[in-house]
Amino acid sequence: MTTTHPAPWQARELTPGQLSERSGVAVSALHFYEREGLITSRRTSGNQRRYNRETLRRVAFIRISQRVGIPLNEIRRALDTLPEGRTPNRKDWERLSTLWHRDLDERIEQLVRLRDNLSGCIGCGCLSLGSCRLVNPQDRLGNLGPGARTLDVNLTAAQEQSSYCCPNEG
């Protein structure tokens, strides 16, 4: 008597290799996600890992979240809010995406600012932003704190205007 196995798309559980192939994520990354508490598996009697099919959605969510720069601890916190015992539905995923909407908007604004201002910061040729008279006269940005202050989306408009106006522009 031969046993028939369900077609791959019908399988309730996936091996690490199948999950890797379907998700595009290396098996080693899946093991890392599991160690970090982002996904779970069960062990067969032969001590082999098996993942529920819903893990495909979790892995996709993890990967896209990582691509937009969300730290793993925030991803874990969000995934911990998903229901146990059932596959997350559209409403669950929509709720998760709204958690990060504001943060993503700030990241987008910062990337746009980086794109639009990056060449201007070095355009004068001095290559020393700490002493640049065009971008940072009297090192005013140093008084606002560490980091790339001209790219910080959390600066107020008044700080921005007084901090990095170039006298040769506009």
N, C-alpha and C positions, 0 to 999 in steps of 0.2 A: 504494500500500500504506500503510495507516495503522498507526501504532504504538499499542499499547494500554498504558496506564499502570496499574500495580496500584492497587487501592483504597487510600485513605490508611492504613487500618489494616494493610495488607500491605506498605507501603513499608519498605524496609530503611534508607533514609536520609530525613531530614527537612530541609526548607529552614529557614532562620531563622524565617520567618513561620509555618510549620507547627509548629515547636517552640514558638514563642511562644504560638500559639493553644492547643495541647494542654496546655502547662504553666501558662498564665496569667501568664507572666513576659514583660516587655517585651523586644523584640529588643535594645535598648540594654543591658539587664541581661545578656542572653546573651553579648553581645560583651564585657562587663565580666568575666563569669565566665571567659570564654575567655582574656582577657588575664591574669587572676589564676591561670590554670592549673588551674581547677576542672573545666572541660570542654574537649573538643577537637573540632575539625572538620577536614574535608579540603576542599581546593579543587578545583572542577571545572576543566575546560579553559577555561571562560569566567570563571574566578576567583571563582566563587560558592561560598559556604560550604554544606557538607552535614554534618549531624550523624547519627551512628548512632542508631537507635531507643533503645538503652540510655541515651542521654543524658537521656531523659525521667525515668528513675529518679534519675539523678544530680541533675538540677535539682530534683526534688521533695525529695530528701534535703537539698540545699543550702538550699532555702526553709524547710523545717520546722526545720532546725538554726538558721537565722538567727532565726526567730520565737521560739525559746526562748533566744536570746542567745548562742549559741556563735559565737566570733570566726571570721572567714574563714580565718585561718591554721590553726586547729584543724580546721576543715572540710576544708581542703586536705590536711592531714596524714592525716586519716582516709580521704579518697578515694584518696590515694596508695597505700593498702594494698589497694585492690581489684585484682582480677586484670586483666591486660591480655589482650585477645584474646577475652574471653568476657563475656557478660552476667552481672553479679553475681547470685548466687542468694540464697535466703532465709537460708542460713547466713552468707553474707557480710554481709548487712544486719543480722542479729541480732548478729554480732560487733561491728559498728560501734556499734550502739545501746548495747551494754553498756559500751563505752568511756566513755560520758558519763553513765551511770546515777548515780554518786555526785555528780557536778557538778550534775546536774539536781535531785537530792534537796536539795542545799544551796540551790539557787536557789528551789525551792518553799518551803523553810523560811523563807528570807529574805523572800519575797513574803508569806507568811502573817504573819510578824512585822511587816512593814510595814503590812499591812492592819489588824492588830489593835492596833498601837501608834501609828499615825500621828497620830490625833486626840488621843491622850493627851499627846503631846509638846507640843502647842500649846494644850491644854485649859486651862492655867492663865491664859492670856491675856497672858503677859509677852512672848511672841514672841522671846525671847532665850534660846536653849538654852544659850549659853555662860555665862549667869549665873542660870539657872533654879534656884531652891532646891528645887523639887519633884522634878524629873527628874534634875538634875545638881548636887547639893549640893557646894559647894567645888570645883566644876569637876573632879570626880574622873575624868570621862570623858576630859578633856584629857590625863591622864597615860597613858591607854591607847593614844594615837596619833590620827592624823587620821581624818576621815570620820564617818559615821553610826554611832557605836559601839553605840547601843541596838539597831540593826538587824543588826549583824554576827553572822552565825551561827557564826563561829569563836571567839567569846569563851567563856571557861569559865563554868560555872554560878556559881562563886564571884564572878567579876568582874561577872556580870550582877546577882546579888543585891545586891552592895554598891554598884553603880553607879546603878541607876535604879529603886529601890524608892520608890514614892510613899507618904509617911507618911499620906496621907488615904485610902489604899485598904486593903482587906482586913482 
